Amino acid sequence: MRGLRFGLAGAVLLALAACSTVYRNHGYVPTDDELAAVEVGVDTRETVTEKVGRPTASGLLNDEGWYYVQSRWANRGAFEPREVDRQVVAITFAESGTVANVERFGLERGKVVPLSRRVTETNVKGLGLIRQLLGSFGRIAPGVITGD
């Protein structure tokens, strides 16, 4: 009987431990002290790299900005992980290559932005099915149909 009590108590403690929240951090954001060393209008990409390091993401189309992103996720038992904190530091550069602005954003101002998509963009935006079908009639040469 005593062994059963210890076994039951151990099972309860194990179940409680399995439901405890585990926090995981992803990414890197420079500290306020590191960002204080970056001078607007003076520093360049090279000096920013020396002071705070290279970012995990940069401007996708024109490389005008560097983005440092850090997220904190809470994992609790069998439930889906939940993002509890996100910080984004954006360092933008002027055309001359010097730092134009340094901004920090939190989860309250952040939006989910897909950086990578596995969906092919369609080239028939805004066209209905009938318009697509009728639009191809003028492009077919008569020789294609008759085999000439």
Secondary structure, 3 states (H helix, E strand, C coil): CHHHHHHHHHHHHHHHHHCCEEEEEEECCCCHHHHHCCCCCCCEHHHHHHHHCCCCEECCCCCCEEEEEEEEEEEECCCCCEEEEEEEEEEEECCCCEEEEEEEECCCCCCCCCCCCCCCCCCCCCCCHHHHHHHCHHHCCHHHHHCC
